[in-house]
Amino acid sequence: MDLNSIRNALHERPFKPFDLCLADGRRVPVKHPEFVAMNQRIVIVTDEQSATKILEPLLIVSLEPAAKHGKSGNGSSKRKRKS
C-alpha cells in the first residue's frame, strides 16, 4: 500500500475513521488521526485503551472505511423489542 494514501486519509477533513487491512486478513481500526505515527519502515496505531500495533507497511494491502460494528444486518447486535 502506498503510504501517501494513508497520510491523505489521516489529513482528510472532516476525518473519517478507516481500517487498515493487512495481508493476513486482520483489520486495524484507525478511529482518530492522532492515534497513528508512521515513517517509511513502520506504522504504529494506538487505540483509546493504549493498545499499540506496530505494522510493517508492506503488509498493509488496503485502506477501507471503518467497519460498522453493531449495525443490524450483521446479526451481532439485534435487539429484541419488549412486548
Number of C-alpha atoms within 10 A of each C-alpha: 15 12 15 9 11 18 14 10 19 21 11 11 8 7 12 15 17 21 17 22 18 19 12 9 9 11 18 19 20 22 19 16 17 11 16 18 13 15 9 9 9 13 17 15 23 19 16 9 6 9 8 13 13 12 17 13 18 14 13 22 14 15 20 13 13 16 12 8 9 11 11 11 8 10 9 10 11 11 8 6 5 4 3
